[in-house]
């Protein structure tokens, strides 16, 4: 998928450099109850958890969820659905390297 470079820069920033205040903890309203409705938050939550597991997330999972949802929620529903589907495909990769390459391809 090829979309606007500012959009992808935002996503890549969130995935690779979620800088947080040291005292920042989980945010209320994040996780599976937030997001764009049907499945969006689940995909985002799984994306951020996987990024954390693969050591490619420097902030908290909750902050990642909030930031990714904030960016993806700006998209029209059909485009958001395309991203959710592409992310699902990346989550199916068994290795962190395969996962990261897939995510990089989506958000390049």
Residue, then its C-alpha position, 0 to 999 in steps of 0.5 A: x500500500x502506498x499512501x501519504x508520507x506524513x501518515x506513514x511517518x506518524x505511524x513509524x514514529x509511534x512504532x519505533x520511537x514512542x518517547x514517554x515521560x518516565x512517570x507516564x503509566x497506562x492511560x484510562x480508555x486505552x486498550x480493547x475498549x477504545x478505538x474505531x469500533x469493530x475490531x480496530x482496537x483489537x488490531x491496534x492492541x495486538x500490533x502494539x503488543x507484538x511491537x513490544x514483544x519484538x523490542x521495537x517499542x520504546x514507550x508503553x503499549x497503552x501509549x502506542x495503542x492510543x497514538x496508533x488509534x489516533x492516527x488510524x482513526x483519521x482515515x475513512x472507514x474503508x481505508x482503515x479496514x485496509x490497514x487493519x487487514x494488512x496489519x493482521x497479515x503482519x501479525x501472522x508472521x511467526x518471527x519478529x524479523x518477518x513481522x517488522x519487515x511486513x510492518x515496514x512495507x505497509x508504512x513505508 
